[in-house]
Amino acid sequence: MAIKNDLSFVIDSQLSLYEHQSTYSPNLPLPRFIIFYNGEEAQPDRRILKLSDLYEVEEEEHKLELEAVMLNINAGHNPELMKACRTLADYARYTACIRRHAAEMPIEEAVERTITECIREGILEEFLRKYRAEAKRMSIYEYDQARHIRQEREEARKEEKKNIAVNLARMGMTAEQIAKAVEEESAVVEKWLTERS
Protein backbone atom coordinates (compact mmCIF):
# COMPACT_ATOMS: atom_id res chain seq x y z
CA MET A 1 0.00 0.00 0.00
CA ALA A 2 1.16 3.49 -0.76
CA ILE A 3 -0.81 4.92 2.17
CA LYS A 4 0.81 5.02 5.61
CA ASN A 5 -2.03 4.65 8.08
CA ASP A 6 -0.11 3.69 11.21
CA LEU A 7 1.22 6.42 13.41
CA SER A 8 3.67 6.37 16.29
CA PHE A 9 5.29 9.19 18.18
CA VAL A 10 6.76 10.02 21.57
CA ILE A 11 4.90 12.23 24.05
CA ASP A 12 6.40 12.88 27.47
CA SER A 13 8.88 9.98 27.07
CA GLN A 14 6.11 7.51 26.21
CA LEU A 15 5.79 5.87 22.82
CA SER A 16 2.22 6.13 21.55
CA LEU A 17 1.01 3.86 18.78
CA TYR A 18 -2.20 4.56 16.87
CA GLU A 19 -3.96 2.37 14.34
CA HIS A 20 -6.81 3.66 12.20
CA GLN A 21 -9.25 1.12 10.83
CA SER A 22 -12.34 1.78 8.74
CA THR A 23 -13.62 -1.77 9.27
CA TYR A 24 -13.97 -3.92 12.37
CA SER A 25 -10.88 -6.08 12.76
CA PRO A 26 -10.81 -8.45 15.76
CA ASN A 27 -7.18 -9.40 15.07
CA LEU A 28 -5.72 -6.01 16.03
CA PRO A 29 -4.69 -7.19 19.53
CA LEU A 30 -2.64 -9.99 17.98
CA PRO A 31 0.65 -8.32 17.03
CA ARG A 32 3.82 -9.56 18.63
CA PHE A 33 5.93 -6.91 20.28
CA ILE A 34 9.68 -7.35 20.06
CA ILE A 35 12.17 -4.91 21.54
CA PHE A 36 15.80 -5.00 20.45
CA TYR A 37 17.78 -3.67 23.39
CA ASN A 38 21.31 -2.31 22.96
CA GLY A 39 21.59 -0.05 25.99
CA GLU A 40 24.49 -0.06 28.42
CA GLU A 41 22.60 -1.34 31.48
CA ALA A 42 23.12 -5.05 32.09
CA GLN A 43 20.14 -7.07 30.86
CA PRO A 44 19.59 -10.78 30.22
CA ASP A 45 19.55 -12.17 26.68
CA ARG A 46 15.75 -12.40 26.77
CA ARG A 47 13.22 -10.78 29.07
CA ILE A 48 9.43 -10.52 29.08
CA LEU A 49 8.15 -7.02 29.83
CA LYS A 50 4.54 -6.77 30.99
CA LEU A 51 2.38 -3.69 30.90
CA SER A 52 0.74 -4.77 34.17
CA ASP A 53 4.11 -4.50 35.96
CA LEU A 54 3.75 -0.72 35.57
CA TYR A 55 0.28 -0.48 37.13
CA GLU A 56 0.40 1.45 40.39
CA VAL A 57 -2.80 -0.12 41.71
CA GLU A 58 -2.60 -3.89 42.14
CA GLU A 59 -5.62 -5.68 40.72
CA GLU A 60 -6.69 -9.28 41.06
CA GLU A 61 -7.36 -9.48 37.35
CA HIS A 62 -5.92 -7.03 34.85
CA LYS A 63 -8.36 -5.75 32.24
CA LEU A 64 -5.54 -4.92 29.89
CA GLU A 65 -2.30 -6.82 29.50
CA LEU A 66 0.47 -6.59 26.97
CA GLU A 67 3.68 -8.55 26.83
CA ALA A 68 6.75 -7.58 24.89
CA VAL A 69 9.81 -9.72 24.36
CA MET A 70 13.02 -7.78 24.91
CA LEU A 71 16.08 -9.27 23.22
CA ASN A 72 19.51 -8.02 24.22
CA ILE A 73 21.43 -7.36 21.00
CA ASN A 74 24.64 -6.15 22.57
CA ALA A 75 27.83 -7.96 21.56
CA GLY A 76 28.14 -11.25 23.41
CA HIS A 77 24.39 -11.74 23.88
CA ASN A 78 21.91 -13.96 22.03
CA PRO A 79 24.51 -15.90 20.02
CA GLU A 80 21.91 -17.96 18.11
CA LEU A 81 20.11 -14.82 16.97
CA MET A 82 23.39 -13.18 15.98
CA LYS A 83 24.42 -16.27 14.03
CA ALA A 84 21.09 -16.25 12.19
CA CYS A 85 21.29 -12.54 11.30
CA ARG A 86 24.70 -11.26 10.30
CA THR A 87 23.49 -7.67 9.92
CA LEU A 88 22.33 -7.64 13.52
CA ALA A 89 25.61 -9.18 14.68
CA ASP A 90 27.54 -6.55 12.70
CA TYR A 91 25.42 -3.79 14.23
CA ALA A 92 26.23 -5.13 17.72
CA ARG A 93 29.94 -5.08 16.88
CA TYR A 94 29.62 -1.57 15.42
CA THR A 95 27.91 -0.29 18.59
CA ALA A 96 30.45 -1.97 20.88
CA CYS A 97 33.29 -0.42 18.88
CA ILE A 98 31.79 3.08 19.21
CA ARG A 99 31.44 2.64 22.97
CA ARG A 100 35.01 1.40 23.29
CA HIS A 101 36.42 4.37 21.36
CA ALA A 102 34.08 6.89 23.03
CA ALA A 103 35.63 6.00 26.38
CA GLU A 104 38.96 7.36 25.07
CA MET A 105 38.05 10.21 22.70
CA PRO A 106 35.26 12.66 21.75
CA ILE A 107 32.18 10.96 20.29
CA GLU A 108 32.64 12.50 16.82
CA GLU A 109 36.15 11.03 16.55
CA ALA A 110 35.00 7.72 18.04
CA VAL A 111 32.25 7.32 15.44
CA GLU A 112 34.52 8.31 12.54
CA ARG A 113 37.20 5.87 13.67
CA THR A 114 34.62 3.10 14.15
CA ILE A 115 33.17 3.60 10.68
CA THR A 116 36.63 3.45 9.10
CA GLU A 117 37.56 0.31 11.06
CA CYS A 118 34.26 -1.42 10.32
CA ILE A 119 34.55 -0.77 6.58
CA ARG A 120 38.09 -2.13 6.63
CA GLU A 121 36.99 -5.24 8.57
CA GLY A 122 33.86 -5.88 6.48
CA ILE A 123 31.40 -4.98 9.26
CA LEU A 124 28.32 -3.31 7.73
CA GLU A 125 30.73 -2.41 4.95
CA GLU A 126 28.29 -1.83 2.10
CA PHE A 127 25.88 0.18 4.25
CA LEU A 128 28.61 2.31 5.81
CA ARG A 129 30.23 3.06 2.45
CA LYS A 130 26.91 4.13 0.96
CA TYR A 131 25.49 6.00 3.97
CA ARG A 132 28.61 7.08 5.85
CA ALA A 133 27.47 10.64 6.63
CA GLU A 134 23.99 9.57 7.74
CA ALA A 135 25.38 6.71 9.86
CA LYS A 136 27.82 9.09 11.53
CA ARG A 137 25.15 11.68 12.24
CA MET A 138 22.69 9.12 13.67
CA SER A 139 25.35 7.37 15.76
CA ILE A 140 26.42 10.66 17.35
CA TYR A 141 22.78 11.62 17.96
CA GLU A 142 21.94 8.23 19.54
CA TYR A 143 25.02 8.34 21.77
CA ASP A 144 24.26 11.90 22.87
CA GLN A 145 20.59 11.01 23.41
CA ALA A 146 21.50 7.99 25.58
CA ARG A 147 23.95 10.11 27.59
CA HIS A 148 21.27 12.80 28.02
CA ILE A 149 18.74 10.22 29.29
CA ARG A 150 21.31 8.80 31.74
CA GLN A 151 22.04 12.31 33.04
CA GLU A 152 18.32 13.04 33.47
CA ARG A 153 17.86 9.80 35.42
CA GLU A 154 20.83 10.59 37.65
CA GLU A 155 19.47 14.09 38.30
CA ALA A 156 16.02 12.65 39.08
CA ARG A 157 17.55 10.15 41.54
CA LYS A 158 19.54 12.94 43.18
CA GLU A 159 16.40 15.10 43.48
CA GLU A 160 14.50 12.17 44.99
CA LYS A 161 17.29 11.67 47.55
CA LYS A 162 17.14 15.38 48.41
CA ASN A 163 13.38 15.20 48.98
CA ILE A 164 13.75 12.11 51.17
CA ALA A 165 16.53 13.83 53.12
CA VAL A 166 14.37 16.88 53.80
CA ASN A 167 11.43 14.73 54.91
CA LEU A 168 13.64 12.66 57.21
CA ALA A 169 15.11 15.85 58.70
CA ARG A 170 11.57 17.08 59.44
CA MET A 171 11.00 13.80 61.28
CA GLY A 172 13.98 14.62 63.51
CA MET A 173 16.74 12.49 61.99
CA THR A 174 20.30 13.81 62.04
CA ALA A 175 22.28 14.47 58.86
CA GLU A 176 24.46 11.44 59.60
CA GLN A 177 21.41 9.16 59.96
CA ILE A 178 19.93 10.56 56.78
CA ALA A 179 23.23 10.07 54.94
CA LYS A 180 23.18 6.38 55.82
CA ALA A 181 19.52 6.06 54.80
CA VAL A 182 20.03 7.64 51.37
CA GLU A 183 23.56 6.25 50.90
CA GLU A 184 25.21 9.62 50.54
CA GLU A 185 28.05 11.54 52.25
CA SER A 186 27.07 13.47 55.40
CA ALA A 187 28.53 16.70 53.98
CA VAL A 188 26.34 16.36 50.88
CA VAL A 189 23.21 15.79 52.99
CA GLU A 190 24.04 18.79 55.18
CA LYS A 191 24.39 20.92 52.04
CA TRP A 192 20.99 19.72 50.77
CA LEU A 193 19.34 20.51 54.09
CA THR A 194 20.89 23.99 54.12
CA GLU A 195 19.64 24.66 50.57
CA ARG A 196 16.11 23.56 51.39
CA SER A 197 15.76 25.45 54.69
C-alpha positions as CSV (number, residue, x, y, z in Angstrom):
1,M,0.0,0.0,0.0
2,A,1.2,3.5,-0.8
3,I,-0.8,4.9,2.2
4,K,0.8,5.0,5.6
5,N,-2.0,4.6,8.1
6,D,-0.1,3.7,11.2
7,L,1.2,6.4,13.4
8,S,3.7,6.4,16.3
9,F,5.3,9.2,18.2
10,V,6.8,10.0,21.6
11,I,4.9,12.2,24.1
12,D,6.4,12.9,27.5
13,S,8.9,10.0,27.1
14,Q,6.1,7.5,26.2
15,L,5.8,5.9,22.8
16,S,2.2,6.1,21.6
17,L,1.0,3.9,18.8
18,Y,-2.2,4.6,16.9
19,E,-4.0,2.4,14.3
20,H,-6.8,3.7,12.2
21,Q,-9.3,1.1,10.8
22,S,-12.3,1.8,8.7
23,T,-13.6,-1.8,9.3
24,Y,-14.0,-3.9,12.4
25,S,-10.9,-6.1,12.8
26,P,-10.8,-8.4,15.8
27,N,-7.2,-9.4,15.1
28,L,-5.7,-6.0,16.0
29,P,-4.7,-7.2,19.5
30,L,-2.6,-10.0,18.0
31,P,0.6,-8.3,17.0
32,R,3.8,-9.6,18.6
33,F,5.9,-6.9,20.3
34,I,9.7,-7.4,20.1
35,I,12.2,-4.9,21.5
36,F,15.8,-5.0,20.4
37,Y,17.8,-3.7,23.4
38,N,21.3,-2.3,23.0
39,G,21.6,-0.1,26.0
40,E,24.5,-0.1,28.4
41,E,22.6,-1.3,31.5
42,A,23.1,-5.1,32.1
43,Q,20.1,-7.1,30.9
44,P,19.6,-10.8,30.2
45,D,19.5,-12.2,26.7
46,R,15.8,-12.4,26.8
47,R,13.2,-10.8,29.1
48,I,9.4,-10.5,29.1
49,L,8.2,-7.0,29.8
50,K,4.5,-6.8,31.0
51,L,2.4,-3.7,30.9
52,S,0.7,-4.8,34.2
53,D,4.1,-4.5,36.0
54,L,3.8,-0.7,35.6
55,Y,0.3,-0.5,37.1
56,E,0.4,1.5,40.4
57,V,-2.8,-0.1,41.7
58,E,-2.6,-3.9,42.1
59,E,-5.6,-5.7,40.7
60,E,-6.7,-9.3,41.1
61,E,-7.4,-9.5,37.4
62,H,-5.9,-7.0,34.9
63,K,-8.4,-5.8,32.2
64,L,-5.5,-4.9,29.9
65,E,-2.3,-6.8,29.5
66,L,0.5,-6.6,27.0
67,E,3.7,-8.6,26.8
68,A,6.8,-7.6,24.9
69,V,9.8,-9.7,24.4
70,M,13.0,-7.8,24.9
71,L,16.1,-9.3,23.2
72,N,19.5,-8.0,24.2
73,I,21.4,-7.4,21.0
74,N,24.6,-6.1,22.6
75,A,27.8,-8.0,21.6
76,G,28.1,-11.3,23.4
77,H,24.4,-11.7,23.9
78,N,21.9,-14.0,22.0
79,P,24.5,-15.9,20.0
80,E,21.9,-18.0,18.1
81,L,20.1,-14.8,17.0
82,M,23.4,-13.2,16.0
83,K,24.4,-16.3,14.0
84,A,21.1,-16.3,12.2
85,C,21.3,-12.5,11.3
86,R,24.7,-11.3,10.3
87,T,23.5,-7.7,9.9
88,L,22.3,-7.6,13.5
89,A,25.6,-9.2,14.7
90,D,27.5,-6.6,12.7
91,Y,25.4,-3.8,14.2
92,A,26.2,-5.1,17.7
93,R,29.9,-5.1,16.9
94,Y,29.6,-1.6,15.4
95,T,27.9,-0.3,18.6
96,A,30.4,-2.0,20.9
97,C,33.3,-0.4,18.9
98,I,31.8,3.1,19.2
99,R,31.4,2.6,23.0
100,R,35.0,1.4,23.3
101,H,36.4,4.4,21.4
102,A,34.1,6.9,23.0
103,A,35.6,6.0,26.4
104,E,39.0,7.4,25.1
105,M,38.0,10.2,22.7
106,P,35.3,12.7,21.8
107,I,32.2,11.0,20.3
108,E,32.6,12.5,16.8
109,E,36.1,11.0,16.6
110,A,35.0,7.7,18.0
111,V,32.3,7.3,15.4
112,E,34.5,8.3,12.5
113,R,37.2,5.9,13.7
114,T,34.6,3.1,14.1
115,I,33.2,3.6,10.7
116,T,36.6,3.5,9.1
117,E,37.6,0.3,11.1
118,C,34.3,-1.4,10.3
119,I,34.5,-0.8,6.6
120,R,38.1,-2.1,6.6
121,E,37.0,-5.2,8.6
122,G,33.9,-5.9,6.5
123,I,31.4,-5.0,9.3
124,L,28.3,-3.3,7.7
125,E,30.7,-2.4,5.0
126,E,28.3,-1.8,2.1
127,F,25.9,0.2,4.3
128,L,28.6,2.3,5.8
129,R,30.2,3.1,2.4
130,K,26.9,4.1,1.0
131,Y,25.5,6.0,4.0
132,R,28.6,7.1,5.9
133,A,27.5,10.6,6.6
134,E,24.0,9.6,7.7
135,A,25.4,6.7,9.9
136,K,27.8,9.1,11.5
137,R,25.1,11.7,12.2
138,M,22.7,9.1,13.7
139,S,25.3,7.4,15.8
140,I,26.4,10.7,17.4
141,Y,22.8,11.6,18.0
142,E,21.9,8.2,19.5
143,Y,25.0,8.3,21.8
144,D,24.3,11.9,22.9
145,Q,20.6,11.0,23.4
146,A,21.5,8.0,25.6
147,R,23.9,10.1,27.6
148,H,21.3,12.8,28.0
149,I,18.7,10.2,29.3
150,R,21.3,8.8,31.7
151,Q,22.0,12.3,33.0
152,E,18.3,13.0,33.5
153,R,17.9,9.8,35.4
154,E,20.8,10.6,37.6
155,E,19.5,14.1,38.3
156,A,16.0,12.6,39.1
157,R,17.6,10.1,41.5
158,K,19.5,12.9,43.2
159,E,16.4,15.1,43.5
160,E,14.5,12.2,45.0
161,K,17.3,11.7,47.5
162,K,17.1,15.4,48.4
163,N,13.4,15.2,49.0
164,I,13.8,12.1,51.2
165,A,16.5,13.8,53.1
166,V,14.4,16.9,53.8
167,N,11.4,14.7,54.9
168,L,13.6,12.7,57.2
169,A,15.1,15.8,58.7
170,R,11.6,17.1,59.4
171,M,11.0,13.8,61.3
172,G,14.0,14.6,63.5
173,M,16.7,12.5,62.0
174,T,20.3,13.8,62.0
175,A,22.3,14.5,58.9
176,E,24.5,11.4,59.6
177,Q,21.4,9.2,60.0
178,I,19.9,10.6,56.8
179,A,23.2,10.1,54.9
180,K,23.2,6.4,55.8
181,A,19.5,6.1,54.8
182,V,20.0,7.6,51.4
183,E,23.6,6.3,50.9
184,E,25.2,9.6,50.5
185,E,28.1,11.5,52.2
186,S,27.1,13.5,55.4
187,A,28.5,16.7,54.0
188,V,26.3,16.4,50.9
189,V,23.2,15.8,53.0
190,E,24.0,18.8,55.2
191,K,24.4,20.9,52.0
192,W,21.0,19.7,50.8
193,L,19.3,20.5,54.1
194,T,20.9,24.0,54.1
195,E,19.6,24.7,50.6
196,R,16.1,23.6,51.4
197,S,15.8,25.4,54.7
